[in-house]
Amino acid sequence: MLEVSYDTGDEPEDQPQRLSAYPNPFHSSTTLSFSSKESIQNAEIKIYNIKGQLVRELRFDASPLSRFHQISWDGTDKNGNMVSSGLYYYQVKIGDDIIGTSKCLLIRE
C-alpha cells in the first residue's frame, strides 16, 4: 500500500494527514483514503492521468464526526468508460485547501 504523510503544522497536537490507495496496484477498483485533522462536511478527489488530464472527479459527503474518509474508484473516467492501465494521480481537496496528492497504479488483465 502506498502511503504519503503530510505534516501541516508545527504544533505537537497536529496529526499528519495521510493519503492511501488500497489495493495499489489495483485491477478493477481501489479505495482511496485520507484522514483529516478536523471533521469535514464534504471533500473531493480529482484523478489525473500521467499527462495531467482530469480523468474523474469524486465528490462525497463525509460524516461530520469522522476524521477518516474513504471512497472507491472503479477505474472509470467521468463518462463511465474504463481507463487504460497506467499511473494515475489523485488529489484530495477539502474546501479550498488541497491536503495532498498521491498516485496509484492500474493494471488491467
N, C-alpha and C positions, 0 to 999 in steps of 0.2 A: 504494500500500500504506500502510495506517495503521500507524504505529509510535509507541509510547509508551515512554519510558525512565524508570526509577525509580532514583535513587541511594540505596542503602541504608546508606551509612556514610561516615565522614569519612576513612577510611584510603585512601591513594592506590592501593593494590593492589586495592581493591574495584572490581568491574566492575558497571556498571549492568545491571539485569535488564530485558530487552526483551520486549515483547509485540507480536505482529503477527498479522494475518489476511491471507492471500493466496489468491485474489484478493479484493479488497474495494473496491467492492461485488461480490457474487457472485450467480450464478443458481441453481446446483444444489448446489455444495459449496465449502467454503473450508477452508484449512489453518490451524489456529491454532498458533502457535509461541511459544516463550518460551525464554529462557536463564536459567540459574541460576549463582550463584557457586560452588556446590559440587555434587558429584554427588548425585543423589537416587535413591531406590528407587521411589517412586510419587508421583503427583500427581493432582489432579482439576481439571477445568474445569467450572464451572457457567455455563449460558447462561440469561439472563433476557430477557423481553420488555420493552417500554417501560413497562409497568405494574409492573414489578418482580416478576412471577410467574416462578417457576422453570420453564423450558421443557425443559431437557435437562441431564443430568449425564454428563460423560465422564470415566471413570477409566481410567488405564493405568499399567502398569509400565514404567518407563524403564530404559534401560541404566545400570547404576551407574557406568559410566565416562564417560558423555556429560554435557555441560553444556548442550547444545542439544536441545530436545524439541519434537515436533510431533505433532498429531493432526488428523484430518479430521472436519469436521462436515457432514453431508449435508442440513441444513436440515429435519430432522425433530424431533418432540418425543419425550418419553420413551415414548410409545405407538407410535412409528413413523409417526405422521401428519405429512404435510407442513405446515410452518408457513407463515403468510402473509407476504407482502412486508412489510418493515419494518426498523426499527432494533433490534438485539439487543446486549446487553451480555454480555461473558464475563469471568469472574473465575477467576484461576489461584490455586490453593491447594496448598501443599506442607506436609504435616503439619498443624499448627495455624496456620501462617503464610500469610496472603494476600499474594502477591507483586505483585499488580496487577489492575487492571480496565481493560478497553478495550471498544471497540464495533466492530460490523461491520454492514453493510447488505445485506439480502437483497432482491433484485429478481426476482420471478417474471415470466416472459414469458407 
